[in-house]
Amino acid sequence: MNSNMALIGYIKASNYRIELLKKLIEKPFTPTELANSTKINKGHVSRTLKELCEKKLVECGNEEAKKGRMYLITELGKKIIKEL
């Protein structure tokens, strides 16, 4: 549970992280789609997705793609968002 508490604190420290995780529960999105649907600047979306990937809360479903990368929430991400 301690590691989850650390992740929950990490997520709560940023409204961007919370918003993007909640959005990704719906379905996979591209960074542009996330930026448009959340009104978060695309640069912030990209940086936040990178951070969430590093924490294993989100993953890119098609990393080989140069454009149109699809991001989805991981099982860990789903678990954490339910605990928020």
Residue, then its C-alpha position, 0 to 999 in steps of 0.5 A: m500500500n505504501s507504493n500506492m500512497a506515493l503514487i496517489g500523492y504524485i498524481k494529486a500534486s498535479n491537476y494535469r495528471i488527474e485530468l489525463l488519467k480520468k480521460l484515459i479511463e474512457k478510451p485510448f487517445t492521442p496527445t492532440e485529442l487529449a489536449n483538445s478534450t481537456k483544454i490542456n496545452k499540448g506541450h503539457v499533455s506530452r510532458t505529463l504523458k511521458e511522466l505517467c509512462e515512466k510511473k507505469l500508469v499510462e502506456c503508448g500502444n504504438e510507440e513505433a509511430k511517429k505521428g498518431r501515438m495512442y496512449l492508454i491507461t494501465e491496470l496500475g493507473k486504473k487502480i490508482i485512479k479508483e483510489l483517488 
